[in-house]
């Protein structure tokens, strides 16, 4: 297999990753333009992540049913339509809907790209192929913030969405030319009832949590939506445990390491999800940096993350899973805590150095945690375990945005309103760091040899 296939698939991953990091840099500018406040815009970030959580579970079924190549091209098209919608939004509601459409496309692009690659690649070349798929995905967050900040500062924020159109058209053309029209597996029956129940539960719960802390709508609306979401979630659980092929197989939570990876990962993601929302806003609203300057600061974390990709496997192969997971979550949490002490006088090189260092350990955590999730999972359940960890992960990132924005708004109101102040951001970072620290405590309880069956020498990925 040539390297063309993973690189073509990577155009989609690049577009998606760049987009999600770009928007954080431009929130303040978009809010000013469509006549809302930056905290309300967290609804747009949440909408995107919720769309991912709803549609990722059916992506592999769609690929089996309609052919991965066709679904992949359709996903890119949907993503581009959502991008155009974002660029032409004139209100918060329009922007949130357009982001949701983008998320529907994004939900299909990543997992289907992985699926196409796994089916088109001989097993012994898979590690290499996956690396080629992920590298452009890692470059997105490095290029995204400075590039998005540059467009927003010197042109207008609309361009950060319009730029997706040529990238997407190129990707669609290349997919048509170069990707094999692969054989399909017979799709197993889709759990339609589960899809509706889980999708509504996710959407109502995330929407409700976001709205409760929104200045725009009455908190009661949020409380009712979130409660309805929890209720539907309970009905889904009963349904999943009594169905042969549920959409998300909750029986896997009986597997100890999988359960710990999911639960500890929940707290870690809540902390990490809030940061890309809070940090660029603090740099712009409280420090007075332009979107471009803020992007030039925030991208430092991605450089650390890229560096970690080269040594993370070695770290886990040598030290096992327990201690690197404990250390990486502790350092990542300390990095968030540090943000609560930054002031406009803090030297930028110091902030950059801390971002690179914490970015390195965050990335190390993702590498280890992605593998550790599958430590005790049988081959036949690997697909389900992958979908569950991805869906839950996206949902917790969305909750992290809601949590960060909610505490920011609460601190702001308690102080008596007015402009958002530096102190409001500091309180939000302290709380978010404390939530993230729970992950470290949970990983400390792992047995020393946890995940030892993954230690197949240096090839652990």
C-alpha positions as CSV (number, residue, x, y, z in Angstrom):
1,X,0.0,0.0,0.0
2,X,1.4,3.4,-0.9
3,X,1.3,6.3,1.5
4,X,-1.2,8.1,-0.8
5,X,-4.2,6.5,0.9
6,X,-3.5,7.7,4.5
7,X,-2.4,11.1,3.3
8,X,-5.6,11.6,1.2
9,X,-7.7,10.5,4.2
10,X,-5.7,12.8,6.4
11,X,-7.0,15.9,4.4
12,X,-10.3,15.3,6.2
13,X,-8.7,14.8,9.6
14,X,-6.5,18.0,9.0
15,X,-9.6,20.0,8.1
16,X,-11.5,18.9,11.1
17,X,-8.7,19.3,13.7
18,X,-7.7,22.7,12.3
19,X,-11.3,23.9,12.4
20,X,-11.9,23.0,16.0
21,X,-8.7,24.8,17.2
22,X,-9.2,27.8,14.9
23,X,-12.7,28.6,16.2
24,X,-11.4,28.9,19.8
25,X,-9.0,31.7,18.8
26,X,-11.8,33.7,17.0
27,X,-14.6,33.4,19.6
28,X,-14.4,36.9,20.8
29,X,-14.5,38.4,17.3
30,X,-17.4,36.2,16.2
31,X,-19.4,37.1,19.3
32,X,-18.9,40.8,18.7
33,X,-20.0,40.4,15.1
34,X,-23.1,38.3,15.5
35,X,-24.3,40.4,18.5
36,X,-23.8,37.9,21.4
37,X,-21.4,37.5,24.3
38,X,-18.4,35.1,24.1
39,X,-19.7,32.9,26.9
40,X,-22.9,32.2,24.9
41,X,-20.8,31.1,22.0
42,X,-19.8,28.0,24.0
43,X,-23.1,26.6,22.7
44,X,-21.6,26.5,19.3
45,X,-18.6,24.5,20.6
46,X,-20.9,22.2,22.5
47,X,-23.2,21.7,19.4
48,X,-20.3,20.5,17.4
49,X,-19.1,18.0,20.0
50,X,-22.6,16.8,20.6
51,X,-23.1,16.1,16.9
52,X,-19.9,14.0,17.0
53,X,-21.2,12.1,20.0
54,X,-24.6,11.4,18.3
55,X,-23.3,10.4,14.8
56,X,-20.0,8.6,15.5
57,X,-21.8,5.4,16.7
58,X,-23.5,4.9,13.3
59,X,-20.4,5.8,11.1
60,X,-19.2,2.2,10.7
61,X,-22.7,0.9,10.0
62,X,-23.1,3.6,7.3
63,X,-19.7,2.6,5.8
64,X,-20.8,-1.1,5.7
65,X,-24.2,-0.2,4.3
66,X,-23.3,2.3,1.6
67,X,-19.5,1.8,1.1
68,X,-16.8,3.7,3.0
69,X,-15.7,5.7,0.0
70,X,-19.2,7.1,-0.7
71,X,-19.8,7.8,3.0
72,X,-16.4,9.5,3.3
73,X,-17.1,11.8,0.4
74,X,-20.6,12.6,1.7
75,X,-19.1,13.4,5.1
76,X,-16.7,15.9,3.5
77,X,-19.6,17.5,1.6
78,X,-21.7,17.9,4.8
79,X,-18.7,19.4,6.6
80,X,-18.3,21.9,3.8
81,X,-22.0,22.8,3.9
82,X,-21.8,23.4,7.6
83,X,-18.7,25.6,7.0
84,X,-20.5,27.8,4.5
85,X,-23.4,28.0,7.0
86,X,-21.0,29.2,9.8
87,X,-19.4,31.8,7.5
88,X,-22.8,33.3,6.7
89,X,-24.4,33.1,10.2
90,X,-25.9,36.3,11.4
91,X,-27.1,35.2,14.8
92,X,-26.2,32.8,17.7
93,X,-28.9,30.3,16.7
94,X,-27.8,30.2,13.0
95,X,-24.2,29.7,14.1
96,X,-25.1,26.9,16.5
97,X,-27.1,25.1,13.8
98,X,-24.3,25.4,11.3
99,X,-21.8,24.1,13.8
100,X,-24.0,21.1,14.4
101,X,-24.2,20.3,10.7
102,X,-20.4,20.6,10.6
103,X,-20.2,18.1,13.5
104,X,-22.4,15.6,11.5
105,X,-19.8,15.7,8.7
106,X,-16.9,15.5,11.2
107,X,-18.4,12.6,13.0
108,X,-18.3,10.5,9.8
109,X,-14.9,11.7,8.5
110,X,-12.6,10.6,11.3
111,X,-13.9,7.2,12.1
112,X,-14.6,6.3,8.4
113,X,-11.1,7.4,7.5
114,X,-9.7,5.0,10.1
115,X,-12.0,2.2,8.9
116,X,-11.0,2.6,5.2
117,X,-7.3,2.6,6.3
118,X,-7.7,-0.6,8.5
119,X,-9.4,-2.4,5.6
120,X,-7.0,-1.3,2.9
121,X,-3.8,-2.0,4.8
122,X,-2.0,-5.3,5.6
123,X,-1.8,-5.7,9.4
124,X,2.0,-5.4,9.5
125,X,1.9,-2.0,7.8
126,X,-0.9,-0.6,10.0
127,X,1.2,1.2,12.6
128,X,3.1,3.0,9.8
129,X,-0.1,3.9,8.0
130,X,-1.8,5.2,11.1
131,X,1.2,7.4,11.8
132,X,0.8,9.0,8.3
133,X,-2.9,9.5,9.0
134,X,-2.4,11.2,12.4
135,X,0.5,13.5,11.5
136,X,-1.6,16.0,9.4
137,X,-4.1,15.8,12.2
138,X,-1.5,16.9,14.7
139,X,-0.3,19.7,12.4
140,X,-3.9,21.1,12.3
141,X,-3.8,22.3,15.9
142,X,-0.3,23.8,15.4
143,X,-1.2,25.7,12.3
144,X,-4.8,26.4,13.4
145,X,-4.6,29.1,16.1
146,X,-1.9,31.4,14.5
147,X,-3.5,31.0,11.0
148,X,-7.1,31.5,12.3
149,X,-5.9,34.4,14.5
150,X,-4.1,35.9,11.5
151,X,-7.3,35.7,9.2
152,X,-9.5,37.0,12.0
153,X,-7.2,39.9,12.9
154,X,-6.2,41.0,9.4
155,X,-9.2,39.9,7.2
156,X,-12.3,38.7,9.0
157,X,-13.4,35.5,10.9
158,X,-15.6,34.4,8.0
159,X,-12.4,33.2,6.2
160,X,-11.6,30.6,8.8
161,X,-14.7,28.7,7.5
162,X,-14.5,29.6,3.8
163,X,-11.0,28.1,3.7
164,X,-12.5,24.7,4.2
165,X,-14.2,24.7,0.8
166,X,-11.1,24.4,-1.4
167,X,-9.5,21.9,1.0
168,X,-12.7,19.8,1.0
169,X,-13.1,19.9,-2.8
170,X,-9.5,18.8,-3.3
171,X,-10.1,16.0,-0.7
172,X,-13.3,14.8,-2.5
173,X,-11.6,14.8,-5.9
174,X,-8.6,12.8,-4.6
175,X,-10.8,10.3,-2.8
176,X,-12.6,9.7,-6.1
177,X,-9.4,9.2,-8.0
178,X,-7.2,7.2,-5.6
179,X,-9.2,5.3,-3.0
180,X,-10.2,1.7,-3.7
181,X,-13.9,1.0,-3.7
182,X,-13.4,-1.6,-1.0
183,X,-15.4,-4.7,-0.2
184,X,-18.0,-4.2,2.4
185,X,-18.9,-6.3,5.4
186,X,-22.5,-7.2,5.8
187,X,-23.8,-4.5,8.2
188,X,-25.4,-5.9,11.3
189,X,-28.8,-4.6,12.1
190,X,-28.7,-1.1,13.3
191,X,-30.1,-0.4,16.7
192,X,-32.6,2.3,15.6
193,X,-34.3,2.7,18.9
194,X,-30.9,3.0,20.7
195,X,-29.7,5.6,18.2
196,X,-32.8,7.8,18.8
197,X,-32.7,7.4,22.6
198,X,-28.9,7.9,23.0
199,X,-28.8,10.8,20.6
200,X,-31.7,12.6,22.3
201,X,-30.2,11.9,25.7
202,X,-26.8,13.3,24.7
203,X,-28.2,16.3,23.0
204,X,-30.7,17.3,25.8
205,X,-28.2,16.7,28.6
206,X,-25.4,18.7,26.9
207,X,-27.8,21.5,25.8
208,X,-29.3,21.7,29.3
209,X,-25.9,21.9,31.0
210,X,-24.8,24.7,28.6
211,X,-28.0,26.6,29.0
212,X,-28.1,26.6,32.8
213,X,-25.0,28.8,32.8
214,X,-26.1,31.0,29.8
215,X,-27.1,34.6,30.2
216,X,-29.4,34.2,27.2
217,X,-32.1,31.7,28.3
218,X,-33.8,31.1,31.7
219,X,-32.0,28.5,33.7
220,X,-35.2,26.5,34.1
221,X,-35.1,25.6,30.4
222,X,-31.7,24.2,30.9
223,X,-32.7,22.2,34.1
224,X,-35.7,20.7,32.3
225,X,-33.6,19.7,29.2
226,X,-30.8,18.2,31.3
227,X,-33.3,16.2,33.5
228,X,-35.0,14.9,30.3
229,X,-31.6,13.9,29.0
230,X,-30.8,12.0,32.1
231,X,-34.2,10.3,32.0
232,X,-33.7,9.2,28.4
233,X,-30.2,8.0,29.3
234,X,-31.7,5.7,31.9
235,X,-34.2,4.3,29.4
236,X,-31.4,3.8,26.9
237,X,-29.4,1.9,29.6
238,X,-32.3,-0.5,30.2
239,X,-32.7,-0.9,26.4
240,X,-29.0,-1.5,25.8
241,X,-28.7,-4.2,28.5
242,X,-31.6,-6.2,27.0
243,X,-30.6,-5.9,23.3
244,X,-28.3,-8.3,21.5
245,X,-26.5,-5.6,19.4
246,X,-27.0,-2.3,21.1
247,X,-25.7,0.9,19.7
248,X,-23.3,1.4,22.7
249,X,-22.7,-1.9,24.5
250,X,-22.7,-0.9,28.2
251,X,-21.8,-4.6,29.2
252,X,-18.2,-3.7,28.3
253,X,-18.0,-1.6,31.5
254,X,-17.7,-4.8,33.4
255,X,-14.2,-5.0,32.1
256,X,-12.1,-3.5,34.9
257,X,-9.3,-1.6,32.9
258,X,-11.8,-0.4,30.3
259,X,-14.0,1.0,33.1
260,X,-11.1,2.7,34.8
261,X,-9.9,4.2,31.5
262,X,-13.4,5.6,30.8
263,X,-14.1,6.9,34.3
264,X,-10.7,8.5,34.9
265,X,-10.6,9.8,31.3
266,X,-14.0,11.5,32.1
267,X,-12.4,13.8,34.7
268,X,-9.4,14.4,32.6
269,X,-11.5,15.4,29.5
270,X,-13.7,17.7,31.6
271,X,-10.6,19.6,32.5
272,X,-9.0,19.5,29.1
273,X,-12.2,20.4,27.3
274,X,-12.6,23.7,29.2
275,X,-9.1,25.0,28.5
276,X,-9.3,25.6,24.7
277,X,-12.4,27.7,25.4
278,X,-11.2,29.6,28.5
279,X,-7.5,30.3,27.6
280,X,-7.8,32.2,24.3
281,X,-10.7,34.2,25.7
282,X,-8.6,35.2,28.8
283,X,-5.7,36.2,26.5
284,X,-8.0,38.4,24.4
285,X,-10.5,39.8,26.9
286,X,-8.4,40.1,30.0
287,X,-4.9,40.5,28.5
288,X,-5.9,42.6,25.5
289,X,-4.1,40.4,22.9
290,X,-5.4,40.3,19.3
291,X,-6.7,37.0,18.0
292,X,-3.4,36.6,16.0
293,X,-1.3,37.2,19.1
294,X,-3.4,34.8,21.2
295,X,-3.1,32.2,18.5
296,X,0.7,32.6,18.5
297,X,0.6,31.8,22.2
298,X,-1.9,28.9,22.3
299,X,-0.3,26.8,19.5
300,X,2.7,26.1,21.8
301,X,0.9,23.2,23.4
302,X,0.5,21.5,20.1
303,X,4.3,21.6,19.5
304,X,4.8,19.7,22.8
305,X,2.1,17.2,21.7
306,X,3.9,16.6,18.4
307,X,7.2,16.0,20.2
308,X,5.5,13.4,22.5
309,X,4.4,11.3,19.5
310,X,8.0,10.3,19.0
311,X,8.7,9.1,22.6
312,X,5.3,8.2,24.1
313,X,5.5,4.5,23.0
314,X,8.9,4.2,24.5
315,X,7.7,5.7,27.8
316,X,4.9,3.1,28.1
317,X,7.0,0.2,26.9
318,X,9.6,0.9,29.6
319,X,7.6,2.1,32.5
320,X,4.3,0.3,32.1
321,X,1.0,2.2,32.2
322,X,0.3,3.1,35.9
323,X,3.0,5.7,36.6
324,X,3.1,7.4,33.2
325,X,-0.7,7.8,33.4
326,X,-0.5,9.2,36.9
327,X,2.4,11.6,36.0
328,X,0.8,12.8,32.7
329,X,-2.6,13.6,34.3
330,X,-0.9,15.3,37.3
331,X,1.3,17.5,35.0
332,X,-1.6,18.3,32.7
333,X,-3.7,19.4,35.7
334,X,-0.9,21.5,37.1
335,X,-0.7,23.2,33.6
336,X,-4.4,24.2,33.9
337,X,-3.8,25.4,37.5
338,X,-0.9,27.5,36.3
339,X,-3.2,29.4,33.9
340,X,-5.1,30.6,37.0
341,X,-2.0,32.5,38.1
342,X,-1.2,34.2,34.8
343,X,-1.5,38.0,34.6
344,X,-0.7,40.4,31.7
345,X,2.7,40.8,33.4
346,X,3.6,37.1,33.2
347,X,6.5,36.7,30.7
348,X,5.2,35.2,27.5
349,X,8.3,32.9,27.1
350,X,7.4,31.4,30.5
351,X,3.8,30.8,29.4
352,X,5.0,29.2,26.2
353,X,7.5,26.9,28.0
354,X,4.8,25.7,30.4
355,X,2.4,25.1,27.4
356,X,5.0,23.0,25.5
357,X,5.8,21.0,28.6
358,X,2.2,20.3,29.5
359,X,1.3,19.7,25.8
360,X,3.9,17.0,25.8
361,X,2.4,15.2,28.8
362,X,-1.1,15.6,27.6
363,X,-0.3,13.9,24.3
364,X,1.6,11.2,26.2
365,X,-1.6,10.6,28.2
366,X,-3.7,10.3,25.0
367,X,-1.3,7.7,23.5
368,X,-1.3,5.6,26.6
369,X,-4.9,5.9,27.4
370,X,-6.0,5.0,23.8
371,X,-4.0,1.8,24.1
372,X,-4.9,1.1,27.7
373,X,-8.7,1.3,26.9
374,X,-8.2,-1.9,24.9
375,X,-6.0,-3.7,27.4
376,X,-8.6,-6.4,28.4
377,X,-11.0,-6.1,25.5
378,X,-11.5,-9.2,23.3
379,X,-11.0,-8.7,19.6
380,X,-14.7,-9.2,18.8
381,X,-15.5,-6.2,21.1
382,X,-12.8,-3.9,19.9
383,X,-15.0,-2.0,17.5
384,X,-17.7,-1.4,20.2
385,X,-15.0,-0.4,22.7
386,X,-13.6,2.1,20.2
387,X,-17.0,3.6,19.5
388,X,-17.9,3.9,23.2
389,X,-14.6,5.5,24.2
390,X,-14.8,8.0,21.3
391,X,-18.4,8.9,21.9
392,X,-18.0,9.3,25.6
393,X,-14.8,11.3,25.1
394,X,-16.5,13.8,22.7
395,X,-19.4,14.2,25.1
396,X,-17.1,14.9,28.1
397,X,-15.2,17.5,26.0
398,X,-18.5,19.1,25.4
399,X,-19.3,19.0,29.1
400,X,-15.9,20.5,29.8
401,X,-16.7,23.5,27.7
402,X,-20.1,23.8,29.5
403,X,-18.3,23.5,32.9
404,X,-15.6,26.1,32.1
405,X,-18.2,28.5,30.6
406,X,-20.6,27.9,33.5
407,X,-18.0,28.7,36.3
408,X,-16.8,31.7,34.3
409,X,-20.4,33.0,34.2
410,X,-21.0,32.2,37.8
411,X,-17.8,34.0,39.0
412,X,-18.8,36.9,36.8
413,X,-22.3,37.1,38.3
414,X,-21.2,36.7,41.9
415,X,-18.8,39.6,41.4
416,X,-21.8,41.7,40.2
417,X,-21.6,41.5,36.4
418,X,-20.0,44.2,34.1
419,X,-17.0,43.2,31.9
420,X,-15.5,39.8,32.3
421,X,-12.5,40.3,34.7
422,X,-9.2,38.4,35.0
423,X,-10.3,37.1,38.4
424,X,-13.3,35.4,36.8
425,X,-11.0,33.4,34.5
426,X,-8.7,32.5,37.4
427,X,-11.6,31.0,39.5
428,X,-12.7,29.0,36.4
429,X,-9.1,27.6,36.0
430,X,-8.9,26.6,39.7
431,X,-12.2,24.7,39.6
432,X,-11.4,23.0,36.2
433,X,-7.9,22.0,37.4
434,X,-9.4,20.4,40.6
435,X,-11.9,18.4,38.5
436,X,-9.0,17.2,36.3
437,X,-7.0,16.1,39.3
438,X,-9.5,13.4,40.2
439,X,-8.2,11.5,37.2
440,X,-4.7,11.3,38.8
441,X,-6.2,9.9,42.0
442,X,-8.1,7.2,40.1
443,X,-5.1,6.1,38.1
444,X,-3.1,5.9,41.4
445,X,-5.4,3.0,42.3
446,X,-4.4,0.9,39.3
447,X,-2.3,-2.3,40.1
448,X,1.3,-1.9,39.2
449,X,1.2,-4.3,36.2
450,X,-2.1,-2.9,34.8
451,X,-2.1,-3.3,31.0
452,X,0.9,-5.6,31.0
453,X,-0.6,-7.7,28.1
454,X,-0.1,-4.7,25.8
455,X,3.6,-4.7,26.3
456,X,4.5,-6.5,23.1
457,X,8.0,-4.9,23.0
458,X,8.6,-1.7,21.2
459,X,5.6,-1.9,18.8
460,X,3.0,-0.8,21.3
461,X,0.8,1.8,19.7
